[in-house]
């Protein structure tokens, strides 16, 4: 979607509010998804080296909250831009 929107822009023409809102919102969400994927890689490496125990697993729980929030936000963003 981004490529099509940006490809149709005429240089120097103002971007409308709907297009700029879409680009900013999905861009910020995408950055948070990327951060989550990097955190998953870190947690998997830490788990493989025995970095977690039955008493020390708070980092995994915190990541679970973060990832659940990112997914919940996507459930709001998708209908906002694609179904309305």
Buried (B, 14 or more C-beta within 10 A) or exposed (E): EEEEEEEEEEEEEEEEEEBEEBBEBBEEBEEBBEEBEEBEEEBEEEEEEEBBEEEEEEBEEEBEEBBEEBEEBBEEBEEEBEEE
